[in-house]
């Protein structure tokens, strides 16, 4: 991304909390570069199905077979990073709830070993790419690998270390390598993934921010970005599924759930053990006003969990209860929603932090809708206790002094 390395404090604050944050958090799903269609690679099949231990084993074997290939180290680095994001609930909280907690949550709890493995793989990938580019500046594979390496490190700096400036510098470098790759081979469809995200996000910035950005070479075109991502989703090979997921996230944010649903259905078919794609369908149907389809998909997930289906057996029953209760909450079905949230909060300490804190908040709101003020305040205090620095806790604090009131029953 063509961003200046320094910003005024005010501009950087605005960018950090706005669309650039979307760019980086959206890329949590992007930038893998499998050497073949993921459906034909066991390691990538594991990766896209959230089976990260198995994916890491596969990529470690790839490194052993190809010790001078920077792609192999990128694959390993990404699997290590995503396993930690998944363990921390970061992938779920972004995809399933639509929240964007990364800008406001504290650093994630990632082991020292995982950090070391990630950094070693990234450093090795970058060293190998740079060595090849020293010999041939037009080496397409090396340009692609260098773009991916910087993109992965941008994600790590943004999501794990909360190092905003370092993350933006790596995002800039990733875009530059991608630009160079397209100059060398403009017919490489997969290379347009980064350009598409960049053009869409920068083109979505408020006018005054785009004006400032243009003075620093900060360009974008929202419509062109969407077309580029759509082209990768339709005709790409290496980044086809990543473009589809990115488009689904973008369509959700643009309130176009009908466009997101087919993409999520295809992702679920291609990677059937990844429950996140199905859970996101629930939200998209809900956003589209199709309550029956949302509940149908959620019931299918519950049935797969109960049957101990591969990929679903570790999904807590309370997670599904939360999603059902949340859906019913937005549709105004207060009594059944309350019953679900009571069950969820009874085992809140067994859930990921994001689900637990939101369940307590919803419980308080439901009690307020029933006029049970004492119970509502108790739930709001549990919200604040569970994750004191979270947006949900700040919202709950406001409801302690002023009861929650329904503004709309629309989903």
N, C-alpha and C positions, 0 to 999 in steps of 0.2 A: 504494500500500500504506500502510495507516494505521500507520506506525511513528513512534515518538518520534525527535526529531532528535538526541538525546544518549542514550548508554547508559553503564552502568558498564563499565569495561574488561573485566571478566570476562564479562558478558552479551554484549557486542559480540563478543568472541573466540569464544564459543560459537555465536552466530548466524552469524558470518562463515564458520565452518567447517562449518555444518550446513545446514539446510533453506533458509535464506535464500540461501545460495550456490547451491542448486539452483534457486531461483526465478529468480535473475538469469541463471545459465548456461543454464537451459532457455529463457529468453526470447531467447537468441541466435537461436532459430528463429522468434520471434513478432513481432507488431506491425506488419507491413507493412499499408498500407491502400490497396490498389489501388482505383480508382474503378469498376472493373468486375471481373467474374470473371477471374482471372489467365489462364485459357485463351484469353480473347478479347483480351488485351493483349500485343503483341509484346515490350514492355519487361519485363513481368512474367514472360513465358515465359522470356526470357533469364535473369532473376534466379533463378527457381526451378530452372533447369537449370545453375546455377553459371557462367553466361556473363556475368560482371560488366562487362567492358569494353563489350559490346553493350548491357547494361542501362543503364549510365551514360549512354551516348550517347542512348538513348531517353528517359531522364528529364531530361537536359539540354534536349532538344527540348521536353519537357513544360513545363519552367520557362520557356522562351522563349515558348511559347504562352499560358501562364497565370502571368505574373509576380506576380500578387497572390494566388495560391492557395497556402496553407501546405502542402497535401498534396503538391504538386509538389516542394517543397524537402525534405519528409520522405522522399519516394521517392528523391531524389538522395542524401541523406545516408545512407540505409540501404544503397544500392548501393555507395557509397564505402566504408563501414565493413565490409560483408560481403566485399568484394573483398580487403581487407587481412586479415580473419580467415581467409579461404580460403587466401590466400597463405602465411599463417603456420601452416597446418595446424590452426587452432583448431576449425573446423567438423568436420573429419574426426576429430580426437582425441576430441571429445565424442560424436559420433554413432556412430562405428564401433567404438571400443574400449571405450566405457563409462567411461573414466577421467574424472575431473573435475580437470584439471590447472590450471585457471585460478586457483584460490586459492593455488597454491604456485609457479607458474612466474613468471619475471621478466617485466617489461613486454615486450610484443610489439614487434617491429621494424617500425614503421609510418613511412612517409616523412613529412617535414614538410609536403609538398604535400597528402598525403591528410588529415592532421590539419587543415590550414587549410581545405580544401574541406568537410570534415565540419562543422567548427565554423561556418563561414559559412552553410552551408545550414540548420543547426539554429537559429542565431540569427535568420535571416530567417524561418523557419517560426514560431518562437515570437513574434516581433514582429508578424507578420501575424495570428496567432491572437488574441493579446492585444488588438490593435486592434479586431478584430471583436467580441470579447467585451465590450469597453468600450461598444460601441454596442448590443449585444444579448447579455446574459448567458446567454440560452437558445439561442444559435446552435449547433445540433447539430453542424454541420460543423466549427466552430471548436473546440468542446469535444473532439471526436474528434481533431482535428489536434493540439491541445495535449497530450492524453493520449499520443499517439504520440510527439511530440517529446520529452517528458520520458522516455518509456520508452527511446527510442533513446539519449538522452544517459546514462541510467542504465547501459545496456549498455556504452557507450563508456567511462564512468568506471570501471566494474567490470573490464572485460576488457582495456582498453588502458592506462589510467592507474593502475589498481589503487588508485583513490581510493574507499575503502569508504564513508566518510561521505557524500561527494558523491553517490555512486551510490544510496545509500539515500534521500537527500533527493529525488532525481529520481524514484525508484520511488514514494515517497509522493505526490509531486505528480501522477504519472501515474494513480495509483489515485483520487485526489481528483477529477480531471477526468472520469475514467470513471464515478465514482459520480454526479457531477452530470449527466452525459449520460443515464444510466439513469433518473434522477429526471425528466428532461425527456421522455424517450421510452423507457419500460420495454419496449417491443416491439421494440427494435433488438437483434436477436439477436447480431450481431457484437460489440456493446459488452461482452458478458459474457466475452470472452476474458480480460481482465485480472482481472476478479472471480474467474473460475474458477481461475486460477493462484494468486491470493492466498488464496482460501478453502482450496484444497487444501494449499498449502505451510504456511500458518499452522496449519491443522488437523492437520498431520502433525508439528508440533513436540512435543517431550517435554512432559509435563504441567506440570512446574514452570516451563518457559519460557512456556507458554501462560498460566499464572497471572500471571506477571510482565507478559506482554504485555497481558492483559485490563485490568490496572490502568492501562495507558497507551493504552487504546482499540485494542488490538492483537487483532483477532478473526479467526476463521476456522472453517471447517467442511469437513473433508476430503471427506466424501461429497457435500456440496452442490457443492464445487468440481469434482469429477469429473462430476457431472450437468450443470453449466454448460458445461464443456468439451465434453462429449458432445453437448449441444444445439447448440453452435456448429459442431461437426464435422458434424452431420447437417443442420442447417437454415441455417447461416450462408452468406453469399456472400463478403463482403470478407475474412473471416478463417477461412473453412472449412478450407483446407489447413493453415494454421498450427495450428489447433486439433487437426487430425488428427496432425500431427507432434508436438505437445506431448503428446497422449495416448499416442502410441507411446513417447516417452521415459519418461513416467510409468509406463506398463505395464511397461516394462523394469525400472525401478527397483523396482517392486512384484512382480517375478518373475511376470509374467503375459504371457509371450511369445506365447501363442496369441491373445491379444487385440491384440497389437501387429502381428502379421503381416498381417492384412487391411488395416490402415491403411497399412502400408508398401507393400503391393502396389498399392493404389490410387494412392499418391503416385508410384510408379514408372511406372504407366500414364499418369498425367496429365502427368508431367514425365520422359519416358524418357531424356533425356540427363544426368540427375543420377545418377551412379553411387553416391552415398552412400546413397540409399534401398535400392538392391539390396544393398550391402555390409552394411547394417544388418539386412536380412532374413537374411543368412548367420548373424549372431550370434543373432538371435531363434530360428531353427530349431535352432541349436546349444543354446541355453538350454532349448529345449523337448525336447531329447533326440533330435531328428531329424537325425542326422548325414548321412544320404543326401541330404535336401533341402538342407541347408546346403552340401554339396559341389556339388550340382547348380547352385544359384544362383551359387556362386563360379565354377564352370566356364563358366557362361553369360557372366559378366562377363569372364572371360579370353578367351572367343571374340569378344566385342564389341571388346575391346582389340586383339586380333590382327587383326581385320578393319578396324581403324582407324575404327570407328563414331563418329559425332559424339558428343562428350562423353566418350568412352572412350579416344581415341587418345593423350591425354596422361597416362593412368594408367600409372605404371611397372609393368613386369612383376614387379619385386621386391615391390611393394606387395601384389600378389595372392599371391605366394609367401609373404610374411609371414602373410597372413590364413589361407592354407591350412595353413601350418606351425603357426600358433597354434591353429587348430581341432584339428589332429591331436594337438598337445601335450596339450590338455585331455581328449581322448579316450584318451590313453595310448598312441598310436601313435608310439613314440619314434623308431624308425629313419627312417621317412619324414619325420617332423617335423624331425629333425636335418638331413636332406639339404636340405630347404627353407630352413632357417635359415642353413645354410652359404652357400647361394647369395645370400641376402638380405644378410648381413653382409659378403660380398665386395664389395658395392656400396653399403654403408651411407652413404657420403659423398654419394651421389646421391639419397638419400631425405630426406623431411621428418624433423625432429628426433624427433618422437614415435614414428614407426615405427622409426627407427634405434635409439633407446635401448632400446625394448622388444624388438627383435630380438636385440640383444646379451644382454639379460637372459635371454630364452628359450633362447638358445644355451647359456649357462652352465648353466641348469637342466637342459637335455637332456644335456649332458656329465656333470653330476652323477648323473643317473639311470642313465647308463652306467658310472659309476664312474671316469670320466676326469677326475680331480681337477685336474691341471695345466692341462688345456684349459679346464675350467670356471672356474678362477680367472682365467685370461687373459681370458675373455669378460666376467667380472664387472668386471674392471679397465677394459675397453673401455666397458662400460656407464657407469661412473663418469666416465670421460674424456669421453664423448659429451655427457652432460648432467648435470654435477656436482650441481646443485641439485634434480634431479627425484626424485619418489618412487621411480622405478625404480632410480636410483643408490643411494638409501638402502637399498633392499631388497638390492641387489647387495652392498653393503658388509657386510651381515649374513651373506650366504652365503659370503663369503670366510673368515670364521672358523667358520661352521657350515654344512656342505653342505646344499643343497636336498634335501628328501625329499618324495615324493608323499604328500599327505594323502588325496586322493580322485581317482579317474579319471573322476568324473562331469563332464559339460560344464557 
